[in-house]
Amino acid sequence: MNFRPTPLAATLIEARRRKRLAPFAPQLVPASISDAMSVQKEVAEGVGASVCGWKVGYSPDGVPVAGPIYGEVMHRNGAAVPLGPSGRSGIEVEIALRLGKDLPPRPGQPYRRAEILDACQALLMAVEIVEGRFPDPPKPPFLALLADNSSNGAFVCGTELRDFRKLDLSGLRCKLALDGKRTHEAVGGHAKGDPLIPVIDYVNRPCDMLGGLRDGQIVTTGTLSGCPFVEGGVKVLAELEGLGEIAFEIVS
């Protein structure tokens, strides 16, 4: 084996192995989205991770991007989720897809919304725990965060729903409570209106180097509830109309 990771990848691999924060220096920042996605691949290979899902989103100038979600940080409803090394967690309620088939690149033949739904085996509500491996503040540049799996810390899955065609995904009521205190309640709330738009945009302009969106993987679509940050342990209760609820605890 002649695996020689780049400096940023080596820093992130060491941080993941030791379950601690990674020291950050400006010279580590990737020069491009392509470089950041290459670091994602290096880190996944370096720690032997299994990519079981993706979080899709956008760069500051609107380019679709994705961050891998490792199987080891996926949890079931009711779990005790370990607090990450920063001691600080962002909580996002999201709609996610369980894919029933691959969505490979298809240049010249864009995927449409109906095709994405046809490829979806089930829908589920989920809670993403946002926590990067760099000290914050100061907040690292976007490309460093992208290289760090788009700051995915953990992911909690709710019950999967296979009969989802009648749901208005843009108009579901979302609730979030932290330690019993309601922090969010609203209808809709996704930045793009339709939560499927980031998925459609990404599968039509994929840039990852880890095999793309595949059968059996989960694809999460972005927050409906903002991203409140909490320090230390917290009890989380999230509800999403038509998709049920998730209750779990982050524990130190």
N, C-alpha and C positions, 0 to 999 in steps of 0.2 A: 504494500500500500504506500503510495507516494502522495497522500492527501496533504496539501500545503495551503491552508486557508489564507485569504487576504487578512490584513490586520484587523479590520472591523469584524469579519466573520470569526476570527480567532478570539477576539474579545468577547463576543456574544456567546460563543461555544463555552468558553471558560465560565462565564456568568451563569449559564444554564446548568452546567455540570455542578457548580458549587452552590447553586440556588442563592445567588447574591446579585447585587447591582453591578453593572459593567462600568468601568471608568470611561469617561467621555472626553474626547479631544476633538477640536474642529477639523484636524487633518484626517480624521476617520470618516467624515461625511462622504457618502458616495457622490460621484460626479453627475450621475444621471439616474433616471428610473431604471434603465436596464442594469446598471451597476448595483442598484439596491435590490432588484429582484435576483441578481446573481448571488448576492450575499444571503438572501433567504435560502437558496438552494444549498450553498456551502454549509450553513448552520444546520439545516435539516439533516444533511448527510453526516455532518460532524458529530451530532448527538444521536444519530440513528433514529430519528423521529419518523412516525407514521403520520402522513397528512390525511386527516379525516374530514377536513372541512376548509372553507374559505370565507373570509370577510371581504366583501367587495366595497369599493368606494372610489374616491377621486383624489387626484393631486390638487394642489391649490389652483392650478390653471385648467382644471377640468378633464385631465386625462384619466380614463378608467384604470384602476389598479386593484390588486388583491393581496391579501396577506393570508398565509396558511394557518390553519388551526390544527394543532397536534392532538392525536388521540389521547395522550396522557393528561391533557388539560380539559378534556370534555367530561362533564359530570351529569348525573341524572337528577331529576326533581327530588328534593329532600336531602341532598348531599350536604356534607360538611366540607366546604371548599377551603383549602389552606390559603392563608394570607400570603401574598407574595413578598419579595424582599424589600420593596419600597415601603410597605406598611400602609399603602394608600391605593384605593380601588375606585375606578369609575364604573358606574352601574348603568347599563343600557338595555332596555326592553326592545326586542326585535322580532320580526317575522323571518323565519328561516325555511328553506326548501330542503327536502331530502330527495336527491336526484335518483331517478330510476334508470337512467342511461347516461352515457357520456355526452358531453357537449364540446366536441373537438372544433378547432379553428375551421372556418368555412369561408375563405376569402371570395368575395364577389357574390355571395348568397347570404345576406344578413339573416340572423335569427330574428323571428318576430315573437311578440308576447305569447301568442297562442302556442308556439312551439316550445317555449320555456315551460309553460304549464303542462304541455303534453309530456315533457321530460321529467316532470316532478312527480315522484311517487307519493309524497305526502308533504303537508305543510305542518309547521309547528311554531309555537312561540318559544322564545329563548331569551336568556339573559347573558349578554357578554360582559365579562369583567375586564375592563381596560386597565392595563398596567404594563408599562414598558420596563425595560431593563437598564435604562439610563436614569441618573438622578434628575429630578425635575422639581423645583426650578434650578437653573433656567431651562426652559423648554428646548430640547434639541431640534434641529432643522427637520423638515418634513422627510427628506430622503433618508435620514438616519432612522426615523421612526418607521418608515416603510420597510427598511432593511430588517428591522426588529419585529417582523411579522405584523406590521401596522399596530404595534402596541397591544396585541392580544395577550391577556394574562390567563384567562380561563373562560369557559363557556358552559352554561347549564341548559340542558335540553328539556323541554316540556313534552307532553303527550303528542304523538303524531296523529294528524287528521288526514285521512285519505279522501273523504268526501268534502272537498273544499271549494268546488267550482262556484257555489252560490255566494261565497263570501266576497264582500266589497272590501278589498284589501286596503283601499285608501280611506275607508271610513269606519274602522273598528275603534271602539273605545278602549283606551289603554290606561291602566292604573299602576302606580308604583308606590310602595311604602317601605321605608327603611327604619328598622327598630320601632315599628308601629306608627311612625309618623308619615302621613301622606305627603309625598314630594311631587307627585304628578298625577293628573287626571285630565284627559282630553280625548277628543275624537280625532283620528288620523295622527298627524304629527311628523310624518316622514318628510325630510327636506325636499324630496323630489315628488311628493304627492303620492304617486304610485310606488310602493316599495320594490316592485319588480324592475323598475327602470335601471338601477345600478347593475343588476344581473344581466339585463339585455345589453347594456352598454359594454360591460366587460367581456361577455362571450363573443361580441363582435369586434373587440379590439384587445384580445388577450395578450399578456406580456409576461406571464410567470414562466419559470423554468423547472417546474416540479410536476409536469404532466397534465396541467389544466384541470377543468371541472369534470369529475368522473362519477360514474354510477356508484351509488351508495354514500357519496359524500354529502355533507351538509353545506349549504351556501346561505350565509346570513346577510341581510340586506340593509342594515343601518338602523340607527336608533329611532324609536318613536317617542322616547321619554326624555330627550336630552341626555346629559351624562353627568349626573351629580357625583362628586367624589366624596368618599368617606375615609376616615382614618381608623385603622385597626379593624377589629371584628365588627360584624353587623348582621342583623337578621333581615333578609330580603323577602318581600312578598310582591309579586307582580301578577297582574291579570290582564288578559287580552280577549276582548269579546269574540266569541266563536271558537277560540283556541285554548281556553282554560286558564289555569294559573300555575305559577311556579313559586315554591317556598323553599328557601335554603338559607344556610348561614355561612358567612366567611369567618373562619376561626384562626386565631393566632397560635 
